[in-house]
Amino acid sequence: MFDNLSDRLGNVFDRLKGRGALSESDVREAMREIRVALLEADVALPVVRRFIDAVTEKSVGQDVLRSVTPGQQVVKIVDDELVAMLGGGGDADPADRELNFAAKPPVVIMMVGLQGSGKTTTTAKLGKLLKEKHGKKAMMASLDVNRPAAQEQLKVLGEQVDVATLPIIEGQQPVDIARRAMDSAKLQAADVLLLDTAGRLHVDEALMAEMKAIAGVSTPTEVLLVVDSLTGQDAVNVAQSFTGEVPLTGVVLTRMDGDARGGAALSMRYVTGKPIKFAGTGEKLDAIEAFDPKRVAGRILGMGDVVSLVEKAAQGIQQDEAEALAKKMAKGQFDLEDLRMQLKQMQNMGGLGMLAGMLPGMKKAKAAMAASNMDDRVLLHMDAIIGSMTAKERKNPALLNAKRKKRVAAGSGTQVQDVNKVLKMHQEMSRAMKQIKKMGGLKGLGALFGKGGMGAAMPGLGGPGGGMPGMGGGKGPGVDPSTLPPDLQDLLNKK
């Protein structure tokens, strides 16, 4: 997401940071480029003006221009203003971005938006999220009597996510369905009732009248506007129309994973005055996440999103496997079975592109991967190579002589060079694990972010030569620990 905008901003910042000193004209020239980049990303004009004015005013101050690292200072100012634009400024209350469960059960969450914005799927995603993350008993009801099979769609999705749905009664009107849903939710002692309302192809009086009637009957605690981020400025216009008619409490942006521009996300908070609460990041029913302005700003500026990466890791890693690996790491042990497990976890977490996009300083590596047409088949090839080895060979890679390597290559449909690259990667990661043991505890994890660490273990992503099949080498320092969030830096510095 935000790839186009991120690339444009990255080029501007590279030039700024490459200069030892900055003049006011340098800053204003950079701001002109940033203005064009934002407008091309389909950010609303009033939002762009306000953003550029705020950044320029702070960046041309003497404290910045006379700073030892003026380029870095400007990037920090842009980061702060991006966070504020997305709804995470100093005066913003993080609780505003969370769902309000303070009302008497069932808490009603009403989903509104145009037809095709993804309301029904988002309703099911939220139902699953509420059940699994918040421990709430949820119930869903479709009030869409206009779109063919809309109610049946929610019923099927409810079965997939194991969340109850209101039984369908043919011919019943939306307001009556809402009343029945309220009664049913109370009888079933549901904590939350999700109302999936009908949409239209455009905003009209009939749509708004229906929304108001349903709201009058159900008195929702949350009214969430669902908009497709890929529609860019149109999504902003829709949000403006709904804001004036329905008491919105928040916004859900769908298809954020496919939004290379980012105009809707960057404009929505300013235009509606309401927080963006959730972002849909894929088609799967667990592909929804709480919207965090700081994390999103980090992704836009190429600073990574380590917190989300850690959360994805927690979801994708089996507890018993993690504990077993931790014990082996403590002893400085790391065999090819462990490497294979790591590769599978990378696939579960979204693959190479997702990981590169979330790690600080890895934006260029991600671009290099795209340029070389490299995809997650690399992980599959590596898994096939390790799978073609015997159990003894996986436990003791030193057994792999030339004859055995030929057998493994033939069995996995690869070349001997590819087998050697996997073995090289294992050696680098094994060396990193031994470094962790020597350095002791969490402090040793710092080795993973510097030379000989993660960069070395995954050559082609900043490490020295060799590397994964299909990934180029090239020397590099790996990830600079200073680019990591302060909380993670503190964690790495603990003894």
C-alpha positions in Angstrom: 0.0 0.0 0.0 1.0 3.6 -0.6 3.9 2.4 -2.9 3.7 5.3 -5.4 3.5 8.0 -2.8 6.2 6.3 -0.7 8.6 6.1 -3.6 8.1 9.8 -4.5 8.6 11.0 -0.9 11.6 8.7 -0.5 13.4 10.3 -3.5 12.8 13.8 -2.0 14.1 12.8 1.4 17.2 11.0 -0.1 18.2 14.3 -1.7 17.6 16.3 1.5 19.5 13.9 3.7 22.4 13.8 1.3 23.1 17.4 1.9 25.2 18.6 4.8 23.3 21.9 5.1 19.9 23.1 3.9 18.8 26.6 2.8 15.2 27.8 3.0 15.1 27.5 -0.8 16.1 23.8 -0.6 13.2 23.2 1.8 10.7 25.1 -0.3 11.7 23.2 -3.4 11.3 19.9 -1.6 7.9 21.0 -0.4 6.8 21.8 -3.9 7.7 18.2 -4.9 5.9 16.8 -1.9 2.8 18.9 -2.8 2.8 17.4 -6.4 3.3 13.9 -5.0 0.3 14.3 -2.6 -1.9 15.7 -5.3 -1.0 12.8 -7.7 -1.8 10.5 -4.8 -5.4 11.9 -5.0 -5.2 13.6 -1.6 -7.8 16.4 -1.3 -6.5 19.8 -2.2 -7.5 21.5 1.2 -5.6 18.7 3.0 -2.5 19.1 0.8 -2.5 22.9 1.4 -2.8 22.5 5.2 -0.1 19.9 5.3 2.4 21.7 3.2 1.9 25.0 5.1 2.4 23.3 8.4 5.5 21.4 7.3 7.0 24.4 5.6 6.5 26.7 8.6 8.3 24.3 10.9 11.0 23.3 8.5 12.3 26.7 7.7 13.0 27.5 11.3 16.5 28.2 12.4 16.6 25.2 14.7 16.2 23.0 11.6 18.3 24.8 9.1 21.3 25.1 11.5 20.8 21.5 12.8 23.7 19.0 12.4 21.2 16.8 10.5 18.7 19.2 8.9 17.5 16.6 6.4 16.6 14.1 9.1 14.9 17.0 11.0 12.7 17.7 8.0 11.8 14.0 7.6 10.8 14.0 11.4 8.6 17.0 10.8 6.9 15.4 7.8 6.4 12.2 9.8 4.7 14.2 12.7 2.4 16.0 10.3 1.5 12.8 8.5 0.5 11.2 11.8 -1.6 14.3 12.7 -3.2 14.3 9.2 -4.2 10.6 9.8 -5.7 11.4 13.1 -2.9 10.6 15.5 -1.7 14.1 16.5 -0.9 15.2 20.1 -4.4 16.2 20.9 -6.0 13.1 19.5 -7.3 10.5 21.9 -6.3 6.9 20.8 -9.6 5.7 22.5 -11.5 7.5 19.7 -10.2 5.0 17.2 -11.5 2.1 19.3 -15.0 0.7 19.3 -17.2 1.9 22.1 -18.6 -1.0 24.2 -19.8 1.1 27.1 -23.5 1.0 26.2 -26.0 -1.5 27.5 -25.8 -4.8 25.5 -26.4 -5.4 22.8 -24.1 -2.7 21.6 -25.3 -1.8 18.0 -22.7 -1.2 15.3 -24.3 0.1 12.1 -22.4 -0.3 8.9 -23.2 2.2 6.1 -21.8 3.1 2.7 -22.4 2.8 -1.0 -23.0 -0.5 -2.8 -19.8 -2.3 -3.7 -17.7 -0.7 -0.9 -17.4 -4.0 0.9 -19.9 -3.5 3.8 -21.0 -7.1 4.0 -17.5 -8.6 4.0 -16.3 -6.0 6.4 -19.3 -6.8 8.7 -18.2 -10.5 8.8 -14.6 -9.5 9.4 -15.6 -7.3 12.3 -17.7 -10.1 13.7 -14.7 -12.5 13.6 -12.5 -9.8 15.1 -14.9 -9.0 18.0 -15.2 -12.7 18.8 -11.5 -13.6 18.6 -9.7 -10.5 19.8 -12.3 -8.9 22.2 -14.0 -12.0 23.5 -17.5 -10.6 22.5 -20.5 -12.6 21.6 -21.6 -11.1 18.3 -24.6 -11.4 16.1 -25.0 -10.1 12.5 -28.1 -9.0 10.6 -28.4 -8.1 6.9 -30.9 -5.2 6.3 -30.1 -5.2 2.5 -33.3 -6.2 0.7 -32.3 -4.5 -2.5 -29.2 -6.4 -3.7 -30.0 -9.9 -4.8 -28.7 -12.6 -2.3 -27.2 -10.0 0.0 -28.8 -11.6 3.1 -27.7 -15.0 2.0 -24.1 -13.7 1.5 -23.9 -12.6 5.1 -25.4 -15.9 6.3 -22.7 -17.8 4.5 -20.0 -15.5 5.8 -21.4 -15.9 9.3 -21.0 -19.7 9.0 -17.4 -19.3 7.9 -16.4 -17.0 10.8 -18.7 -18.9 13.3 -20.7 -15.8 14.2 -24.5 -16.0 14.5 -26.7 -14.3 11.8 -30.4 -13.3 12.0 -32.6 -15.8 10.2 -34.0 -14.5 6.9 -37.7 -13.7 6.5 -38.6 -13.0 2.9 -40.3 -9.7 2.2 -39.5 -8.0 5.5 -38.4 -4.4 5.3 -35.2 -3.0 6.7 -36.7 -1.2 9.7 -38.7 -4.3 10.7 -35.5 -6.4 10.3 -33.7 -4.0 12.6 -36.4 -4.3 15.3 -36.3 -8.1 15.0 -32.5 -8.2 15.2 -32.6 -6.1 18.4 -35.1 -8.5 20.0 -33.2 -11.6 18.9 -29.8 -10.2 20.1 -31.3 -9.5 23.5 -32.8 -13.0 23.7 -29.5 -14.6 22.8 -27.6 -12.4 25.2 -25.3 -11.0 22.4 -22.8 -8.4 23.4 -22.7 -6.8 20.0 -25.2 -6.5 17.1 -23.7 -5.7 13.7 -26.3 -4.3 11.2 -25.3 -4.5 7.6 -27.4 -1.9 5.8 -28.1 -1.5 2.1 -26.2 0.7 -0.2 -26.9 2.5 -3.4 -24.8 3.3 -6.5 -24.8 6.9 -5.3 -25.9 9.0 -2.4 -29.6 9.9 -2.7 -32.6 10.9 -0.5 -34.0 7.4 -0.3 -30.7 6.0 1.0 -30.4 8.6 3.6 -34.0 8.3 4.7 -33.5 4.5 5.2 -30.3 5.1 7.2 -32.0 7.5 9.5 -35.0 5.3 10.0 -32.8 2.3 10.9 -30.7 4.5 13.3 -33.9 5.7 14.9 -35.0 2.1 15.7 -31.7 0.6 16.7 -30.0 3.7 18.4 -26.5 2.5 17.3 -23.5 3.2 19.5 -21.2 3.1 16.4 -22.1 4.1 12.9 -19.2 3.1 10.7 -18.8 4.4 7.1 -17.3 1.8 4.9 -15.5 3.2 1.8 -13.3 1.7 -0.9 -9.9 3.3 -0.7 -9.2 2.5 -4.3 -11.8 5.1 -5.4 -9.6 7.8 -4.1 -11.2 11.3 -4.3 -14.6 9.7 -4.9 -14.3 8.0 -1.5 -13.7 11.4 0.1 -16.7 12.9 -1.7 -18.9 10.0 -0.4 -17.6 10.5 3.1 -18.5 14.2 2.9 -22.1 13.3 1.8 -22.6 10.8 4.6 -21.1 13.1 7.3 -23.8 15.7 6.7 -26.6 13.2 7.0 -25.8 10.4 9.4 -24.1 10.6 12.8 -20.9 8.8 11.9 -18.5 7.7 14.6 -15.8 6.3 12.4 -14.6 5.1 9.0 -13.5 1.7 7.7 -11.2 1.8 4.6 -11.4 -1.3 2.5 -8.9 -2.6 0.0 -6.1 -0.7 1.6 -3.6 -3.4 0.4 -4.3 -2.5 -3.2 -4.1 1.3 -2.7 -0.8 2.4 -4.2 -1.8 6.1 -4.0 -3.2 6.6 -0.5 -5.3 9.7 -1.2 -8.4 8.4 0.6 -6.6 7.4 3.7 -4.8 10.7 3.9 -7.9 12.8 3.3 -10.6 11.0 5.2 -9.8 12.2 8.8 -9.7 15.9 7.7 -12.8 15.7 5.5 -15.1 13.8 7.9 -13.6 14.9 11.3 -14.1 11.2 12.3 -11.3 8.7 13.0 -10.4 5.9 10.7 -11.0 2.9 12.9 -10.2 -0.1 10.7 -8.5 -0.9 7.4 -9.2 -3.9 5.2 -6.0 -5.4 4.0 -7.0 -8.3 1.9 -9.8 -10.7 0.8 -9.4 -13.2 3.7 -11.8 -12.8 6.6 -9.0 -12.1 9.0 -7.5 -9.4 6.8 -8.6 -6.4 8.8 -6.6 -4.4 11.3 -7.1 -1.5 13.6 -5.9 1.7 11.9 -2.9 3.2 13.6 -1.7 6.6 12.3 1.9 6.2 13.5 2.3 2.8 11.8 0.7 4.0 8.6 2.9 7.1 8.5 5.9 4.8 9.0 5.0 2.7 6.0 4.4 5.8 3.8 7.8 7.2 4.7 9.6 3.9 4.3 10.4 3.6 8.0 8.7 0.3 8.3 6.1 -1.0 10.7 7.9 -3.3 13.2 5.0 -3.4 15.6 2.6 -4.8 13.0 5.4 -7.2 11.9 5.7 -8.5 15.5 1.9 -8.8 15.7 1.8 -10.8 12.5 4.6 -13.0 13.8 2.7 -13.7 17.0 -0.3 -14.7 15.0 1.6 -16.9 12.6 3.9 -18.7 15.0 2.9 -21.8 16.9 3.6 -21.4 20.6 5.2 -24.8 21.0 7.4 -24.4 17.9 8.5 -20.9 19.2 9.5 -22.3 22.6 11.4 -25.2 21.1 13.3 -22.8 18.8 14.0 -20.4 21.7 15.6 -23.3 23.7 17.8 -24.2 20.7 18.8 -20.6 20.1 19.8 -20.3 23.8 22.3 -23.1 23.0 23.4 -21.5 19.8 21.8 -24.3 17.7 20.1 -23.8 14.4 19.7 -26.6 11.8 17.9 -26.8 8.5 14.7 -28.0 10.1 14.7 -24.7 12.0 15.3 -22.8 8.8 12.5 -24.6 7.1 10.1 -23.7 10.0 11.2 -20.0 9.6 10.5 -20.1 5.9 6.9 -21.4 6.5 6.4 -18.7 9.1 7.4 -16.1 6.6 4.8 -17.4 4.2 2.2 -17.4 6.9 3.0 -13.7 7.7 2.4 -12.6 4.1 5.6 -13.5 2.3 8.7 -11.6 1.3 7.0 -8.5 0.0 5.0 -8.0 3.2 8.0 -8.5 5.4 10.2 -6.2 3.4 7.6 -3.5 3.5 7.4 -3.6 7.2 11.1 -3.7 8.1 12.7 -0.3 8.5 15.1 0.6 5.7 13.9 -2.2 3.4 11.9 -0.2 0.9 14.6 -0.3 -1.7 15.0 -4.1 -1.2 11.3 -4.5 -1.8 11.6 -2.5 -5.1 14.6 -4.6 -6.2 12.5 -7.7 -5.5 9.7 -6.4 -7.7 12.1 -5.3 -10.5 13.6 -8.8 -10.6 10.1 -10.4 -10.8 10.9 -12.3 -7.6 7.9 -13.5 -5.7 7.1 -16.0 -2.9 7.9 -18.9 -5.2 11.5 -18.4 -3.9 10.3 -19.6 -0.4 8.6 -22.6 -2.0 11.8 -23.5 -3.9 13.8 -23.3 -0.7 11.3 -25.4 1.1 11.5 -28.0 -1.7 15.3 -28.1 -1.5 15.2 -28.7 2.3 12.4 -31.2 1.8 14.5 -33.2 -0.6 17.2 -33.8 2.0 17.2 -36.7 4.4 16.4 -36.2 8.1 20.1 -36.7 8.9 21.2 -34.1 6.3 18.8 -31.5 7.7 20.1 -32.1 11.2 23.8 -32.1 10.0 24.3 -30.1 6.8 28.0 -30.9 6.8 27.0 -34.3 5.4 26.0 -32.7 2.1 28.9 -33.4 -0.2 28.8 -32.8 -4.0 27.1 -36.1 -4.8 24.3 -35.5 -2.2 23.8 -31.9 -3.4 23.2 -33.2 -7.0 20.6 -35.6 -5.6 18.9 -32.8 -3.6 18.9 -30.5 -6.6 17.4 -33.2 -8.8 14.8 -34.0 -6.2 13.7 -30.4 -5.8 13.8 -29.4 -9.5 16.5 -26.8 -8.8 20.2 -26.3 -9.5 23.2 -27.2 -7.3 23.9 -23.5 -7.1 20.5 -23.0 -5.5 21.2 -25.8 -2.9 24.5 -24.0 -2.1 22.7 -20.7 -1.6 20.3 -22.3 0.9 23.2 -23.8 2.8 25.0 -20.4 2.8 21.8 -18.8 4.2 21.7 -21.4 6.9 25.3 -20.8 7.8 24.7 -17.1 8.1 21.6 -17.5 10.3 23.4 -20.1 12.4 26.2 -17.6 12.9 23.7 -15.0 14.0 22.1 -17.3 16.5 25.6 -18.0 18.0 26.1 -14.2 18.2 22.8 -13.9 20.2 24.0 -16.6 22.6 27.4 -14.8 23.1 25.8 -11.4 23.6 23.2 -12.8 25.9 19.5 -12.3 26.2 17.4 -9.8 24.3 20.5 -7.6 23.7 21.8 -10.2 21.4 18.8 -9.6 19.1 20.6 -6.4 18.1 22.9 -8.6 16.0 20.0 -9.3 13.8 19.7 -5.7 12.7 23.3 -5.0 11.9 26.2 -6.4 9.9 26.3 -10.1 9.9 22.8 -10.3 11.3 19.5 -10.3 9.5 21.1 -8.5 6.5 23.7 -11.2 6.3 21.3 -14.0 6.9 19.1 -12.9 4.0 21.6 -11.7 1.4 20.0 -9.5 -1.3 18.1 -7.7 1.4 21.2 -5.8 2.6 23.6 -8.7 3.3 26.9 -9.6 1.7 26.6 -11.8 -1.4 25.3 -15.3 -1.9 21.7 -15.3 -0.9 18.3 -16.8 -1.5 17.7 -18.3 -5.0 16.6 -15.5 -7.2 17.9 -12.8 -4.9 20.9 -10.7 -5.7 23.8 -10.1 -3.4 25.3 -6.7 -2.7 27.0 -5.5 0.4 25.1 -3.4 2.9 24.8 -2.6 6.5 21.5 -4.3 7.1 18.9 -2.4 9.1 20.1 0.7 11.1 18.9 0.2 14.7 18.5 3.9 15.0 15.6 3.7 12.5 13.6 1.4 14.8 10.8 2.7 17.1 12.1 3.9 20.5 10.3 1.1 22.3 12.0 -1.5 20.2 15.4 0.2 20.6 14.9 0.1 24.4 14.1 -3.6 24.2 17.2 -4.3 22.2 19.4 -2.3 24.6 18.3 -4.2 27.7 20.9 -6.5 29.2 
